[in-house]
């Protein structure tokens, strides 16, 4: 049976309010996006209410000849990451229904 290594993501927004002094709005936006100029502070908030649904970000098929003893119960995340990104395996195309972040879904977030 084929085996796949899949990276899934649950994207949770983190927000922070900044007061930025700059000569223009564009310059202020550039400064706000620069983590070196405006590092994230301790008051950053995780916004679970506006989290996106889980999506598939990357996937590869693991050949039967490569690590045949690797199984889901004992797989180490670092080993899986190496296979996913460092093993020269061809990434699989992610079907749009699994990889795209759609608009705000009603069944996500915490109430």
Secondary structure, 3 states (H helix, E strand, C coil): CCEEEEEEECCCEEECCCCCCCCCHHHHHHHHHCCCCCCCCCCCEEEHHHCCCCEEEEEEEECCCCCCCCCCCCCCHHHHHHHHHHCCCCCCCCCHHHHCCCCCCCCCCCC
